[in-house]
């Protein structure tokens, strides 16, 4: 295989790899940011323990 074909194949396979499984609370703390003007504490969202339990309970399939 040529180098270009190898690189293209590697990139295609990487794009098809599913993202890691995260609980809802982990996803919120990893990906959500509060903009200035919306919150007294802008930036990364940090959940309290009871908020984690609520978020995880809403996404529990059982």
N, CA, C and O atoms as CSV, one atom per row, in Angstrom:
chain,resi,resn,atom,element,x,y,z
A,1,UNK,N,N,0.833,-1.179,0.000
A,1,UNK,CA,C,0.000,0.000,0.000
A,1,UNK,C,C,0.876,1.240,0.000
A,1,UNK,O,O,1.950,1.268,0.602
A,2,UNK,N,N,0.405,2.240,-0.673
A,2,UNK,CA,C,1.157,3.483,-0.678
A,2,UNK,C,C,0.970,4.192,0.653
A,2,UNK,O,O,0.040,3.912,1.409
A,3,UNK,N,N,1.874,5.109,0.913
A,3,UNK,CA,C,1.784,5.857,2.171
A,3,UNK,C,C,0.488,6.655,2.258
A,3,UNK,O,O,-0.140,6.707,3.315
A,4,UNK,N,N,0.082,7.278,1.149
A,4,UNK,CA,C,-1.147,8.078,1.154
A,4,UNK,C,C,-2.363,7.198,1.440
A,4,UNK,O,O,-3.262,7.595,2.182
A,5,UNK,N,N,-2.386,6.012,0.852
A,5,UNK,CA,C,-3.503,5.101,1.082
A,5,UNK,C,C,-3.521,4.612,2.530
A,5,UNK,O,O,-4.588,4.484,3.130
A,6,UNK,N,N,-2.363,4.344,3.080
A,6,UNK,CA,C,-2.267,3.912,4.475
A,6,UNK,C,C,-2.764,5.007,5.413
A,6,UNK,O,O,-3.502,4.732,6.359
A,7,UNK,N,N,-2.363,6.228,5.154
A,7,UNK,CA,C,-2.785,7.359,5.990
A,7,UNK,C,C,-4.290,7.571,5.879
A,7,UNK,O,O,-4.965,7.798,6.883
A,8,UNK,N,N,-4.815,7.496,4.661
A,8,UNK,CA,C,-6.253,7.667,4.452
A,8,UNK,C,C,-7.035,6.577,5.166
A,8,UNK,O,O,-8.056,6.848,5.798
A,9,UNK,N,N,-6.559,5.357,5.064
A,9,UNK,CA,C,-7.233,4.235,5.724
A,9,UNK,C,C,-7.208,4.405,7.240
A,9,UNK,O,O,-8.219,4.183,7.905
A,10,UNK,N,N,-6.071,4.794,7.783
A,10,UNK,CA,C,-5.944,4.996,9.227
A,10,UNK,C,C,-6.897,6.095,9.704
A,10,UNK,O,O,-7.558,5.947,10.732
A,11,UNK,N,N,-6.963,7.196,8.951
A,11,UNK,CA,C,-7.856,8.296,9.333
A,11,UNK,C,C,-9.320,7.887,9.245
A,11,UNK,O,O,-10.126,8.276,10.090
A,12,UNK,N,N,-9.669,7.106,8.228
A,12,UNK,CA,C,-11.054,6.645,8.082
A,12,UNK,C,C,-11.434,5.730,9.238
A,12,UNK,O,O,-12.526,5.856,9.792
A,13,UNK,N,N,-10.555,4.822,9.605
A,13,UNK,CA,C,-10.848,3.920,10.718
A,13,UNK,C,C,-10.933,4.670,12.040
A,13,UNK,O,O,-11.744,4.324,12.900
A,14,UNK,N,N,-10.112,5.684,12.206
A,14,UNK,CA,C,-10.159,6.494,13.426
A,14,UNK,C,C,-11.490,7.237,13.514
A,14,UNK,O,O,-12.051,7.380,14.600
A,15,UNK,N,N,-11.998,7.713,12.369
A,15,UNK,CA,C,-13.271,8.439,12.349
A,15,UNK,C,C,-14.444,7.518,12.675
A,15,UNK,O,O,-15.465,7.974,13.190
A,16,UNK,N,N,-14.305,6.235,12.381
A,16,UNK,CA,C,-15.384,5.282,12.631
A,16,UNK,C,C,-15.351,4.680,14.033
A,16,UNK,O,O,-16.272,3.961,14.421
A,17,UNK,N,N,-14.308,4.967,14.784
A,17,UNK,CA,C,-14.199,4.451,16.145
A,17,UNK,C,C,-15.217,5.163,17.035
A,17,UNK,O,O,-15.242,6.394,17.064
A,18,UNK,N,N,-16.054,4.426,17.757
A,18,UNK,CA,C,-17.051,5.087,18.607
A,18,UNK,C,C,-16.380,5.833,19.758
A,18,UNK,O,O,-15.307,5.441,20.216
A,19,UNK,N,N,-17.015,6.907,20.220
A,19,UNK,CA,C,-16.455,7.647,21.351
A,19,UNK,C,C,-16.530,6.802,22.618
A,19,UNK,O,O,-17.308,5.850,22.682
A,20,UNK,N,N,-15.734,7.141,23.620
A,20,UNK,CA,C,-15.783,6.372,24.872
A,20,UNK,C,C,-17.143,6.533,25.548
A,20,UNK,O,O,-17.796,7.570,25.426
A,21,UNK,N,N,-17.553,5.494,26.258
A,21,UNK,CA,C,-18.823,5.561,26.995
A,21,UNK,C,C,-18.618,6.391,28.261
A,21,UNK,O,O,-17.730,6.118,29.069
A,22,UNK,N,N,-19.455,7.400,28.406
A,22,UNK,CA,C,-19.420,8.251,29.588
A,22,UNK,C,C,-20.807,8.276,30.203
A,22,UNK,O,O,-21.815,8.216,29.499
A,23,UNK,N,N,-20.845,8.365,31.512
A,23,UNK,CA,C,-22.137,8.598,32.151
A,23,UNK,C,C,-22.547,10.035,31.825
A,23,UNK,O,O,-21.716,10.846,31.416
A,24,UNK,N,N,-23.825,10.342,32.009
A,24,UNK,CA,C,-24.291,11.689,31.700
A,24,UNK,C,C,-23.554,12.731,32.537
A,24,UNK,O,O,-23.193,13.791,32.026
A,25,UNK,N,N,-23.330,12.444,33.810
A,25,UNK,CA,C,-22.632,13.414,34.662
A,25,UNK,C,C,-21.190,13.619,34.197
A,25,UNK,O,O,-20.685,14.741,34.241
A,26,UNK,N,N,-20.522,12.554,33.753
A,26,UNK,CA,C,-19.158,12.693,33.231
A,26,UNK,C,C,-19.160,13.522,31.950
A,26,UNK,O,O,-18.278,14.356,31.745
A,27,UNK,N,N,-20.159,13.290,31.083
A,27,UNK,CA,C,-20.246,14.039,29.834
A,27,UNK,C,C,-20.462,15.517,30.123
A,27,UNK,O,O,-19.824,16.372,29.508
A,28,UNK,N,N,-21.358,15.822,31.057
A,28,UNK,CA,C,-21.641,17.213,31.413
A,28,UNK,C,C,-20.370,17.901,31.898
A,28,UNK,O,O,-20.044,18.995,31.437
A,29,UNK,N,N,-19.653,17.273,32.819
A,29,UNK,CA,C,-18.454,17.896,33.380
A,29,UNK,C,C,-17.312,17.969,32.366
A,29,UNK,O,O,-16.428,18.815,32.500
A,30,UNK,N,N,-17.314,17.101,31.360
A,30,UNK,CA,C,-16.255,17.115,30.354
A,30,UNK,C,C,-16.529,18.133,29.253
A,30,UNK,O,O,-15.609,18.819,28.806
A,31,UNK,N,N,-17.786,18.243,28.807
A,31,UNK,CA,C,-18.086,19.006,27.597
A,31,UNK,C,C,-18.824,20.324,27.803
A,31,UNK,O,O,-18.795,21.174,26.912
A,32,UNK,N,N,-19.469,20.524,28.918
A,32,UNK,CA,C,-20.277,21.736,29.080
A,32,UNK,C,C,-19.476,22.873,29.696
A,32,UNK,O,O,-18.703,22.685,30.635
A,33,UNK,N,N,-19.688,24.057,29.136
A,33,UNK,CA,C,-19.080,25.284,29.639
A,33,UNK,C,C,-20.172,26.341,29.736
A,33,UNK,O,O,-21.013,26.443,28.843
A,34,UNK,N,N,-20.170,27.121,30.798
A,34,UNK,CA,C,-21.129,28.207,30.953
A,34,UNK,C,C,-20.470,29.509,30.510
A,34,UNK,O,O,-19.390,29.846,30.995
A,35,UNK,N,N,-21.107,30.254,29.587
A,35,UNK,CA,C,-20.520,31.510,29.125
A,35,UNK,C,C,-20.696,32.618,30.167
A,35,UNK,O,O,-21.547,32.530,31.052
A,36,UNK,N,N,-19.888,33.643,30.043
A,36,UNK,CA,C,-20.026,34.794,30.941
A,36,UNK,C,C,-21.367,35.457,30.680
A,36,UNK,O,O,-21.857,35.452,29.551
A,37,UNK,N,N,-21.953,36.020,31.708
A,37,UNK,CA,C,-23.245,36.668,31.592
A,37,UNK,C,C,-24.407,35.729,31.873
A,37,UNK,O,O,-25.528,36.187,32.095
A,38,UNK,N,N,-24.163,34.445,31.867
A,38,UNK,CA,C,-25.210,33.461,32.134
A,38,UNK,C,C,-25.106,32.956,33.565
A,38,UNK,O,O,-26.103,32.572,34.176
A,39,UNK,N,N,-23.899,32.963,34.085
A,39,UNK,CA,C,-23.663,32.389,35.404
A,39,UNK,C,C,-22.708,33.273,36.191
A,39,UNK,O,O,-21.878,33.980,35.620
A,40,UNK,N,N,-22.840,33.220,37.495
A,40,UNK,CA,C,-21.891,33.937,38.350
A,40,UNK,C,C,-20.522,33.270,38.301
A,40,UNK,O,O,-19.507,33.903,38.592
A,41,UNK,N,N,-20.498,31.993,37.933
A,41,UNK,CA,C,-19.249,31.240,37.827
A,41,UNK,C,C,-19.120,30.676,36.411
A,41,UNK,O,O,-19.389,29.495,36.194
A,42,UNK,N,N,-18.709,31.509,35.439
A,42,UNK,CA,C,-18.577,31.001,34.077
A,42,UNK,C,C,-17.425,30.005,33.972
A,42,UNK,O,O,-16.505,30.009,34.790
A,43,UNK,N,N,-17.493,29.165,32.965
A,43,UNK,CA,C,-16.432,28.183,32.736
A,43,UNK,C,C,-16.969,26.773,32.834
A,43,UNK,O,O,-18.151,26.525,32.599
A,44,UNK,N,N,-16.086,25.850,33.185
A,44,UNK,CA,C,-16.460,24.436,33.266
A,44,UNK,C,C,-17.558,24.205,34.289
A,44,UNK,O,O,-17.595,24.840,35.344
A,45,UNK,N,N,-18.443,23.290,33.957
A,45,UNK,CA,C,-19.517,22.913,34.877
A,45,UNK,C,C,-18.972,21.875,35.849
A,45,UNK,O,O,-18.370,20.881,35.446
A,46,UNK,N,N,-19.191,22.121,37.121
A,46,UNK,CA,C,-18.803,21.169,38.155
A,46,UNK,C,C,-20.055,20.825,38.954
A,46,UNK,O,O,-20.608,21.672,39.655
A,47,UNK,N,N,-20.494,19.581,38.842
A,47,UNK,CA,C,-21.733,19.161,39.493
A,47,UNK,C,C,-21.506,18.819,40.964
A,47,UNK,O,O,-20.448,18.327,41.356
A,48,UNK,N,N,-22.538,19.098,41.764
A,48,UNK,CA,C,-22.552,18.650,43.149
A,48,UNK,C,C,-22.941,17.178,43.151
A,48,UNK,O,O,-23.535,16.700,42.184
A,49,UNK,N,N,-22.618,16.447,44.221
A,49,UNK,CA,C,-22.931,15.009,44.245
A,49,UNK,C,C,-24.402,14.688,43.965
A,49,UNK,O,O,-24.691,13.730,43.248
A,50,UNK,N,N,-25.326,15.465,44.511
A,50,UNK,CA,C,-26.742,15.164,44.262
A,50,UNK,C,C,-27.112,15.414,42.796
A,50,UNK,O,O,-27.986,14.735,42.258
A,51,UNK,N,N,-26.450,16.390,42.140
A,51,UNK,CA,C,-26.709,16.639,40.722
A,51,UNK,C,C,-26.183,15.490,39.859
A,51,UNK,O,O,-26.801,15.119,38.861
A,52,UNK,N,N,-25.041,14.934,40.252
A,52,UNK,CA,C,-24.505,13.773,39.532
A,52,UNK,C,C,-25.492,12.612,39.584
A,52,UNK,O,O,-25.743,11.951,38.577
A,53,UNK,N,N,-26.047,12.372,40.772
A,53,UNK,CA,C,-27.001,11.267,40.935
A,53,UNK,C,C,-28.239,11.477,40.069
A,53,UNK,O,O,-28.725,10.531,39.449
A,54,UNK,N,N,-28.755,12.707,40.019
A,54,UNK,CA,C,-29.934,12.998,39.201
A,54,UNK,C,C,-29.609,12.790,37.723
A,54,UNK,O,O,-30.371,12.142,37.006
A,55,UNK,N,N,-28.488,13.333,37.267
A,55,UNK,CA,C,-28.110,13.198,35.857
A,55,UNK,C,C,-27.919,11.736,35.482
A,55,UNK,O,O,-28.394,11.298,34.435
A,56,UNK,N,N,-27.238,10.989,36.317
A,56,UNK,CA,C,-26.995,9.579,36.010
A,56,UNK,C,C,-28.283,8.760,36.079
A,56,UNK,O,O,-28.449,7.803,35.322
A,57,UNK,N,N,-29.192,9.129,36.978
A,57,UNK,CA,C,-30.461,8.401,37.079
A,57,UNK,C,C,-31.328,8.635,35.845
A,57,UNK,O,O,-32.035,7.726,35.411
A,58,UNK,N,N,-31.284,9.840,35.273
A,58,UNK,CA,C,-32.105,10.115,34.089
A,58,UNK,C,C,-31.602,9.380,32.860
A,58,UNK,O,O,-32.359,9.172,31.912
A,59,UNK,N,N,-30.348,8.990,32.862
A,59,UNK,CA,C,-29.804,8.286,31.693
A,59,UNK,C,C,-29.655,6.784,31.929
A,59,UNK,O,O,-29.119,6.075,31.077
A,60,UNK,N,N,-30.122,6.296,33.074
A,60,UNK,CA,C,-30.035,4.866,33.387
A,60,UNK,C,C,-31.133,4.113,32.637
A,60,UNK,O,O,-32.314,4.393,32.847
A,61,UNK,N,N,-30.776,3.166,31.771
A,61,UNK,CA,C,-31.795,2.477,30.971
A,61,UNK,C,C,-32.617,1.440,31.740
A,61,UNK,O,O,-33.587,0.908,31.201
A,62,UNK,N,N,-32.253,1.148,32.975
A,62,UNK,CA,C,-32.994,0.112,33.707
A,62,UNK,C,C,-34.125,0.676,34.530
A,62,UNK,O,O,-34.836,-0.075,35.198
